[in-house]
Amino acid sequence: MSRIAIPAIASATGATAEVYGEVKKAIGSIPNLFAAVGALAPEVLKTYLAAEGVLAAGTLSKRDLETVKLLHSELTGCDYCVAAHTMLGKMTGLSPETLKLIRAGQPTGDAKRDALVHFVKNLQQTSGTISAAEFAAIKAAGYTDAQIVEITLAIALTVFTNYFNRINDTDLD
């Protein structure tokens, strides 16, 4: 059970009602994570959604973004985000077997995706301190400097949701 009591979505007013409307328009419902953050700090949720919009408009594929978010959520131990990014990964066309392999940090058979998995896992394990060889490996896999920036932002946003969900013990929806 979530630790933070959230008022009924229908009773939201002001900035909270506004951001809930944006979420509902974009995805059709208001996930428990967004309900909690929006009720407590609507500007934080707006900022998070804006940053997600930047990622969506970037050059990483949706599959790459879900690979990053799923693996980081698995490594962090956020059940809520693992469930969400497993579902979203399926929606991008990643197979259940590929998603399972990503979560395990195992080879998927796609060399570029496997390099991304290795890179993200290494970033998480080293708190971002990587060797020149690790940097060269992600570049050799075909990722650009701009995409490395996007990978970093995807991780940062995932850290926020992972940590908030772990603090709150957000109910799966």
C-alpha positions as CSV (number, residue, x, y, z in Angstrom):
1,M,0.0,0.0,0.0
2,S,1.3,3.4,-0.9
3,R,2.7,5.3,2.1
4,I,1.5,8.8,0.9
5,A,-2.3,9.3,0.9
6,I,-3.4,10.9,-2.3
7,P,-6.8,12.7,-2.6
8,A,-9.2,11.4,-5.2
9,I,-8.1,12.5,-8.7
10,A,-11.6,13.9,-9.4
11,S,-11.3,16.3,-6.4
12,A,-8.1,17.9,-7.8
13,T,-8.0,21.7,-8.3
14,G,-5.6,24.3,-9.6
15,A,-2.2,23.2,-10.9
16,T,-2.8,19.6,-9.9
17,A,-6.1,19.4,-11.9
18,E,-4.3,21.0,-14.8
19,V,-1.4,18.5,-14.9
20,Y,-3.8,15.6,-14.4
21,G,-5.7,16.9,-17.5
22,E,-2.4,16.9,-19.5
23,V,-1.6,13.4,-18.4
24,K,-5.1,12.1,-19.1
25,K,-5.1,13.7,-22.5
26,A,-1.7,12.2,-23.4
27,I,-2.2,8.6,-22.1
28,G,-5.8,8.2,-21.3
29,S,-5.4,7.6,-17.6
30,I,-3.5,8.9,-14.6
31,P,-1.0,6.2,-13.3
32,N,-0.6,6.1,-9.5
33,L,3.0,7.5,-9.8
34,F,1.7,10.6,-11.6
35,A,-1.3,10.9,-9.3
36,A,1.0,11.0,-6.3
37,V,3.6,13.3,-7.7
38,G,1.0,15.6,-9.2
39,A,-1.0,15.9,-6.0
40,L,2.0,16.7,-3.9
41,A,4.1,18.8,-6.4
42,P,2.3,19.5,-9.7
43,E,5.3,21.6,-11.0
44,V,7.6,18.7,-10.4
45,L,5.3,16.5,-12.5
46,K,5.1,19.1,-15.2
47,T,8.9,19.3,-15.3
48,Y,9.2,15.5,-15.4
49,L,6.7,15.3,-18.3
50,A,8.5,18.1,-20.2
51,A,11.8,16.2,-19.9
52,E,10.1,13.1,-21.1
53,G,8.8,15.0,-24.1
54,V,12.4,16.1,-24.8
55,L,13.5,12.5,-24.8
56,A,10.6,11.5,-27.0
57,A,11.6,14.1,-29.6
58,G,15.2,13.0,-29.4
59,T,17.2,10.6,-31.6
60,L,17.0,7.5,-29.4
61,S,14.4,5.0,-30.5
62,K,11.5,4.2,-28.2
63,R,13.0,0.7,-27.9
64,D,16.3,2.1,-26.8
65,L,14.6,4.4,-24.3
66,E,12.6,1.5,-22.8
67,T,15.8,-0.6,-22.7
68,V,17.5,2.1,-20.6
69,K,14.6,2.6,-18.3
70,L,13.7,-1.1,-17.8
71,L,17.3,-2.1,-17.1
72,H,17.9,0.8,-14.7
73,S,14.6,0.1,-12.9
74,E,15.6,-3.6,-12.6
75,L,19.0,-2.7,-11.2
76,T,17.5,-0.2,-8.8
77,G,14.8,-2.7,-7.7
78,C,11.8,-0.6,-8.5
79,D,8.9,-3.1,-9.0
80,Y,6.5,-0.3,-10.1
81,C,8.9,1.0,-12.9
82,V,9.9,-2.6,-13.9
83,A,6.2,-3.4,-14.5
84,A,5.6,-0.1,-16.3
85,H,8.7,-0.3,-18.6
86,T,8.0,-4.0,-19.3
87,M,4.5,-3.0,-20.6
88,L,5.9,0.0,-22.5
89,G,8.7,-2.1,-23.9
90,K,6.1,-4.5,-25.3
91,M,4.3,-1.6,-26.8
92,T,7.5,-0.6,-28.7
93,G,7.8,-4.1,-30.1
94,L,10.3,-5.6,-27.8
95,S,9.5,-9.3,-27.3
96,P,8.8,-10.8,-23.8
97,E,12.0,-12.8,-24.2
98,T,14.1,-9.7,-25.1
99,L,12.6,-7.8,-22.1
100,K,13.5,-10.7,-19.8
101,L,17.1,-10.7,-21.2
102,I,17.4,-6.9,-20.8
103,R,16.3,-7.2,-17.2
104,A,18.9,-9.9,-16.6
105,G,21.6,-7.8,-18.3
106,Q,22.1,-10.7,-20.7
107,P,22.8,-10.7,-24.5
108,T,19.6,-10.2,-26.6
109,G,21.1,-11.1,-30.0
110,D,21.0,-7.5,-31.1
111,A,24.6,-6.2,-30.9
112,K,23.6,-2.5,-30.7
113,R,21.0,-3.2,-28.0
114,D,23.5,-5.4,-26.1
115,A,26.1,-2.6,-26.2
116,L,23.4,-0.3,-24.7
117,V,22.6,-2.8,-22.0
118,H,26.3,-3.1,-21.1
119,F,26.7,0.6,-21.1
120,V,23.7,1.3,-18.9
121,K,24.6,-1.5,-16.5
122,N,28.2,-0.2,-16.3
123,L,27.0,3.4,-15.7
124,Q,24.8,2.3,-12.9
125,Q,27.5,0.1,-11.3
126,T,30.1,2.8,-11.5
127,S,27.9,5.8,-10.7
128,G,28.8,7.1,-14.2
129,T,32.6,6.8,-13.9
130,I,33.5,4.9,-17.0
131,S,36.8,4.2,-18.8
132,A,37.8,5.5,-22.1
133,A,37.4,1.9,-23.5
134,E,33.7,1.8,-22.2
135,F,33.1,5.2,-23.9
136,A,34.7,4.0,-27.1
137,A,32.6,0.8,-27.0
138,I,29.2,2.6,-26.9
139,K,30.4,4.9,-29.7
140,A,31.6,1.9,-31.8
141,A,28.1,0.4,-31.3
142,G,26.7,3.3,-33.2
143,Y,25.5,5.7,-30.5
144,T,26.3,9.4,-31.0
145,D,27.4,11.9,-28.5
146,A,23.9,13.4,-28.5
147,Q,22.4,10.0,-27.8
148,I,24.8,9.5,-24.9
149,V,23.3,12.8,-23.5
150,E,19.8,11.3,-24.1
151,I,20.8,8.0,-22.4
152,T,22.0,10.0,-19.4
153,L,18.7,12.0,-19.2
154,A,16.7,8.8,-19.5
155,I,18.7,7.4,-16.5
156,A,18.2,10.6,-14.5
157,L,14.4,10.6,-15.0
158,T,14.3,6.9,-14.2
159,V,16.3,7.5,-11.0
160,F,13.6,10.1,-9.9
161,T,10.7,7.7,-10.6
162,N,12.5,4.7,-9.1
163,Y,13.4,6.5,-5.9
164,F,10.0,8.1,-5.5
165,N,8.2,4.8,-6.0
166,R,10.5,3.1,-3.6
167,I,10.0,5.8,-1.0
168,N,6.2,5.8,-1.5
169,D,5.8,2.1,-2.1
170,T,3.5,3.1,-4.9
171,D,0.7,0.7,-5.6
172,L,0.9,-1.1,-9.0
173,D,-1.8,-0.1,-11.3
